[in-house]
């Protein structure tokens, strides 16, 4: 692992001038425009440019050159997709990647992607919201990488609690006077402390809505109050995947 990290850091140092740029290069801009044109043709919202994903994509494009044009999603000594996008600063609930070569034409690269089911599916996936693109050139041949993700905001503890409280209030469930027992229950994998009528725990990356399965567990009468707490996920994913653990105590 240490040797892999040394190799990875050495390559970053070697290509740092190429990846320092924040905005897309003309070739990268063309691929972004083409991807969003394809999505518009299918009624799908456009992808936003993500500098962290672009940083990871440019690093991988230079790995391809380092490996003499042999295409792969991971090379010996290189972190996997999830790790390298996270190391570049991306936060997401899902991540995907397209790679290709295309002679001296990004149009040819885009056509390759759209003619291959798995690459086409990534470009047209409505769940994916952001993209970073890296294009590198070696001896007249262009190599391109698209790193896609569903971006997830990183919220502080109090922001998560306030968000869930508001979602519950929208359901007619008022806040309980104290969240102390909710915090203790959140940190437990099973069992209950305190005297709530119901304890509900869940983990997920999207707290813009209460999961339907959770709503079904809640009492139909909205005369109850709820205490809310959040704590670290008990089964955290790889770095970069943003997951929240929430506990709701009904009274």
C-alpha positions as CSV (number, residue, x, y, z in Angstrom):
1,X,0.0,0.0,0.0
2,X,2.8,2.4,0.9
3,X,4.6,1.7,-2.4
4,X,1.3,2.3,-4.3
5,X,0.9,5.6,-2.6
6,X,4.5,6.6,-3.4
7,X,3.9,5.8,-7.1
8,X,0.6,7.7,-7.1
9,X,2.1,10.8,-5.5
10,X,5.1,10.7,-7.8
11,X,2.8,10.7,-10.8
12,X,0.8,13.6,-9.4
13,X,4.0,15.6,-8.9
14,X,5.0,14.8,-12.5
15,X,1.7,16.0,-14.0
16,X,0.8,18.8,-11.6
17,X,1.0,21.6,-14.3
18,X,-1.5,19.7,-16.4
19,X,-4.1,19.3,-13.6
20,X,-3.8,22.6,-11.8
21,X,-6.3,24.3,-14.2
22,X,-9.7,24.6,-12.7
23,X,-11.9,25.3,-15.7
24,X,-12.3,23.0,-18.6
25,X,-9.8,23.2,-21.5
26,X,-11.3,23.6,-25.0
27,X,-11.3,19.8,-25.6
28,X,-12.8,19.2,-22.2
29,X,-15.4,21.9,-22.8
30,X,-16.4,20.3,-26.1
31,X,-16.9,16.9,-24.4
32,X,-19.0,18.6,-21.6
33,X,-21.1,20.4,-24.2
34,X,-21.6,17.2,-26.2
35,X,-22.6,15.2,-23.1
36,X,-25.2,17.9,-22.2
37,X,-26.5,18.0,-25.7
38,X,-27.1,14.2,-25.5
39,X,-28.9,14.6,-22.2
40,X,-31.0,17.5,-23.5
41,X,-32.1,15.2,-26.4
42,X,-33.4,12.8,-23.8
43,X,-35.0,15.4,-21.5
44,X,-32.3,14.9,-18.8
45,X,-30.9,17.8,-16.8
46,X,-27.4,18.9,-17.7
47,X,-24.3,17.9,-15.9
48,X,-22.5,20.6,-13.9
49,X,-18.7,20.9,-14.0
50,X,-17.0,19.7,-10.9
51,X,-13.3,20.8,-10.4
52,X,-12.6,18.0,-7.9
53,X,-13.7,15.4,-10.4
54,X,-11.9,17.1,-13.2
55,X,-8.7,17.0,-11.1
56,X,-9.2,13.2,-10.7
57,X,-10.0,12.7,-14.3
58,X,-6.9,14.6,-15.5
59,X,-4.7,12.5,-13.2
60,X,-6.1,9.3,-14.6
61,X,-5.8,10.6,-18.2
62,X,-2.1,11.1,-17.5
63,X,-1.9,7.6,-16.0
64,X,-3.1,6.3,-19.4
65,X,-0.2,8.1,-21.1
66,X,2.1,6.8,-18.5
67,X,0.9,3.2,-19.4
68,X,1.6,3.9,-23.1
69,X,-2.1,4.2,-24.0
70,X,-3.3,0.9,-22.5
71,X,-6.9,1.7,-21.3
72,X,-7.9,0.7,-17.8
73,X,-9.9,2.1,-15.0
74,X,-7.1,1.3,-12.5
75,X,-3.4,0.7,-13.0
76,X,-0.9,-1.0,-10.7
77,X,0.1,1.5,-8.0
78,X,-3.0,3.7,-8.6
79,X,-6.0,4.1,-6.2
80,X,-9.4,2.9,-7.4
81,X,-12.0,5.3,-8.8
82,X,-13.7,6.0,-5.5
83,X,-10.5,6.6,-3.7
84,X,-8.9,8.9,-6.2
85,X,-12.0,11.1,-6.7
86,X,-12.4,11.3,-2.9
87,X,-8.7,12.3,-2.6
88,X,-9.3,15.1,-5.1
89,X,-12.0,16.5,-2.8
90,X,-15.2,15.2,-4.4
91,X,-18.2,14.2,-2.2
92,X,-20.9,12.0,-3.7
93,X,-23.4,9.2,-3.3
94,X,-22.4,7.4,-6.5
95,X,-19.6,7.7,-8.9
96,X,-18.9,6.4,-12.4
97,X,-16.2,6.7,-15.1
98,X,-15.8,6.7,-18.9
99,X,-12.4,6.4,-20.6
100,X,-11.5,6.3,-24.3
101,X,-8.9,7.2,-27.0
102,X,-9.9,8.9,-30.2
103,X,-7.0,9.7,-32.5
104,X,-6.8,13.5,-32.7
105,X,-10.6,14.1,-32.3
106,X,-12.7,14.5,-29.2
107,X,-15.7,14.0,-31.5
108,X,-14.5,10.5,-32.2
109,X,-14.2,9.9,-28.4
110,X,-17.7,11.1,-27.8
111,X,-19.0,8.8,-30.6
112,X,-17.2,5.9,-29.1
113,X,-18.8,6.5,-25.7
114,X,-22.3,6.9,-27.2
115,X,-22.0,3.7,-29.2
116,X,-21.0,1.6,-26.2
117,X,-23.9,0.7,-23.9
118,X,-22.1,1.2,-20.5
119,X,-20.5,4.5,-21.5
120,X,-23.8,5.8,-23.0
121,X,-25.6,4.8,-19.8
122,X,-23.3,6.9,-17.7
123,X,-23.7,9.9,-20.0
124,X,-27.5,9.6,-19.9
125,X,-27.9,8.6,-16.3
126,X,-30.3,11.1,-14.7
127,X,-29.0,10.2,-11.2
128,X,-25.6,11.7,-12.1
129,X,-25.5,15.4,-11.6
130,X,-21.8,16.5,-12.0
131,X,-18.8,15.6,-14.1
132,X,-15.1,16.3,-14.4
133,X,-13.3,15.6,-17.6
134,X,-9.6,15.2,-18.3
135,X,-8.1,15.1,-21.8
136,X,-4.4,14.4,-22.4
137,X,-2.5,14.1,-25.7
138,X,0.5,11.9,-26.5
139,X,2.1,11.7,-30.0
140,X,-1.0,13.0,-31.7
141,X,-3.4,10.7,-29.9
142,X,-6.0,12.1,-27.5
143,X,-7.0,10.2,-24.3
144,X,-10.1,11.3,-22.4
145,X,-11.6,10.5,-19.0
146,X,-15.1,11.5,-17.7
147,X,-15.6,11.1,-14.0
148,X,-19.3,11.4,-13.1
149,X,-21.0,11.6,-9.7
150,X,-24.2,12.4,-7.9
151,X,-23.0,15.3,-5.8
152,X,-23.9,15.4,-2.1
153,X,-23.5,18.5,0.1
154,X,-21.5,17.9,3.3
155,X,-23.6,19.2,6.1
156,X,-22.6,19.9,9.7
157,X,-24.3,18.1,12.6
158,X,-26.7,20.9,13.5
159,X,-27.6,21.4,9.8
160,X,-28.6,17.8,9.5
161,X,-30.8,17.9,12.6
162,X,-32.5,21.1,11.5
163,X,-33.1,19.6,8.0
164,X,-34.8,16.5,9.4
165,X,-36.7,18.5,12.0
166,X,-38.2,20.6,9.1
167,X,-39.1,17.5,7.1
168,X,-40.9,16.2,10.1
169,X,-42.6,19.5,10.7
170,X,-43.8,19.4,7.1
171,X,-45.5,16.2,8.1
172,X,-47.2,17.8,11.0
173,X,-44.8,16.4,13.7
174,X,-43.5,19.0,16.1
175,X,-40.1,19.0,17.7
176,X,-39.7,17.4,21.1
177,X,-38.3,19.6,24.0
178,X,-35.0,17.7,24.0
179,X,-32.8,15.7,21.6
180,X,-30.6,14.1,24.3
181,X,-32.2,10.6,24.2
182,X,-32.2,10.7,20.4
183,X,-28.4,11.3,20.4
184,X,-27.9,8.3,22.7
185,X,-30.2,6.1,20.6
186,X,-28.5,7.2,17.4
187,X,-25.2,5.8,18.6
188,X,-26.7,2.4,19.4
189,X,-27.0,-0.3,16.8
190,X,-30.0,-1.8,18.6
191,X,-32.1,-1.4,21.8
192,X,-33.6,1.7,23.2
193,X,-32.9,4.2,25.9
194,X,-35.5,6.6,27.4
195,X,-39.2,6.2,27.0
196,X,-40.1,7.0,23.3
197,X,-43.2,5.4,21.7
198,X,-41.0,4.6,18.6
199,X,-37.4,4.7,17.6
200,X,-36.5,5.0,13.9
201,X,-32.9,4.9,12.7
202,X,-31.7,5.1,9.1
203,X,-28.6,5.9,7.1
204,X,-28.4,7.5,3.7
205,X,-26.8,10.2,1.6
206,X,-30.0,12.2,0.8
207,X,-31.7,14.1,3.6
208,X,-33.8,16.3,1.3
209,X,-36.7,13.9,2.0
210,X,-37.7,11.3,4.5
211,X,-37.5,7.8,3.0
212,X,-41.0,6.4,2.2
213,X,-40.2,3.3,4.2
214,X,-39.6,5.5,7.3
215,X,-42.7,7.5,6.7
216,X,-44.7,4.3,6.7
217,X,-43.4,3.5,10.2
218,X,-44.5,6.8,11.7
219,X,-47.9,7.0,13.5
220,X,-50.7,8.2,11.3
221,X,-51.8,10.6,14.0
222,X,-49.8,13.8,13.8
223,X,-50.3,14.8,17.5
224,X,-46.9,13.4,18.3
225,X,-43.6,15.1,18.8
226,X,-40.2,13.9,17.6
227,X,-36.6,14.2,18.8
228,X,-33.9,14.1,16.2
229,X,-30.2,13.3,16.3
230,X,-27.4,12.5,13.8
231,X,-24.2,10.6,14.4
232,X,-21.4,8.9,12.3
233,X,-22.6,6.0,10.1
234,X,-22.1,2.6,11.6
235,X,-21.1,1.1,8.3
236,X,-19.3,4.0,6.5
237,X,-18.4,3.6,2.9
238,X,-15.2,4.6,1.2
239,X,-13.9,8.1,1.7
240,X,-15.9,10.5,-0.6
241,X,-19.2,8.7,-0.1
242,X,-21.3,11.0,2.1
243,X,-23.6,9.1,4.4
244,X,-25.7,10.4,7.3
245,X,-27.1,8.3,10.2
246,X,-30.2,9.7,11.7
247,X,-32.4,8.7,14.7
248,X,-35.9,9.9,15.3
249,X,-37.7,9.3,18.5
250,X,-41.5,9.7,18.5
251,X,-43.3,10.7,21.7
